[in-house]
Amino acid sequence: MGQKKSFALRIDAELMEALEKWAADEFRSTNGQIEWIISRALKEAKRLKTERSIKKEENR
């Protein structure tokens, strides 16, 4: 994934509580869970190149 950047995130307390529980259920940190959710959403929206798509483009 590369270099990481820090930023402040304001989030509704109820959302944060649900997010923390979800992260604990999947044995991730809250930060790791947020990163996983964003990464998955970007991949599904085809906004983030995966290793597979990069290799496919290289072979063209």
C-alpha positions as CSV (number, residue, x, y, z in Angstrom):
1,M,0.0,0.0,0.0
2,G,2.9,2.3,0.5
3,Q,3.4,5.5,2.6
4,K,0.6,6.3,5.1
5,K,-0.8,9.7,5.7
6,S,-2.5,10.9,8.9
7,F,-5.6,13.0,9.1
8,A,-8.3,13.9,11.6
9,L,-11.7,12.2,11.2
10,R,-14.9,13.5,12.8
11,I,-17.5,10.8,13.1
12,D,-20.8,10.4,14.8
13,A,-20.5,8.6,18.2
14,E,-23.0,5.9,17.2
15,L,-21.1,5.2,14.0
16,M,-17.9,5.0,15.9
17,E,-19.3,2.6,18.4
18,A,-20.6,0.3,15.6
19,L,-17.2,0.6,13.8
20,E,-15.3,-0.3,17.0
21,K,-17.5,-3.4,17.6
22,W,-17.1,-4.5,13.9
23,A,-13.3,-4.1,14.1
24,A,-13.1,-6.1,17.4
25,D,-15.3,-8.9,15.8
26,E,-12.8,-9.2,13.0
27,F,-9.7,-8.8,15.2
28,R,-8.7,-5.5,13.6
29,S,-7.9,-2.2,15.1
30,T,-10.5,0.5,14.5
31,N,-8.0,2.3,12.2
32,G,-7.3,-0.9,10.3
33,Q,-11.1,-1.5,9.9
34,I,-11.6,2.0,8.5
35,E,-8.7,1.5,6.1
36,W,-10.2,-1.9,5.0
37,I,-13.7,-0.5,4.5
38,I,-12.3,2.4,2.4
39,S,-10.1,0.1,0.4
40,R,-12.9,-2.3,-0.3
41,A,-15.2,0.5,-1.4
42,L,-12.6,2.0,-3.7
43,K,-11.9,-1.4,-5.3
44,E,-15.7,-2.1,-5.8
45,A,-16.1,1.3,-7.4
46,K,-13.0,0.6,-9.6
47,R,-11.3,3.7,-8.2
48,L,-8.3,1.8,-6.9
49,K,-6.0,-0.3,-9.0
50,T,-5.4,-3.8,-7.7
51,E,-2.2,-5.7,-8.3
52,R,-4.1,-7.9,-10.8
53,S,-5.3,-4.8,-12.9
54,I,-1.8,-3.4,-12.9
55,K,-0.3,-6.6,-14.2
56,K,-3.1,-6.8,-16.8
57,E,-2.2,-3.3,-18.0
58,E,1.5,-4.1,-18.1
59,N,0.8,-7.1,-20.4
60,R,-1.0,-5.1,-23.0
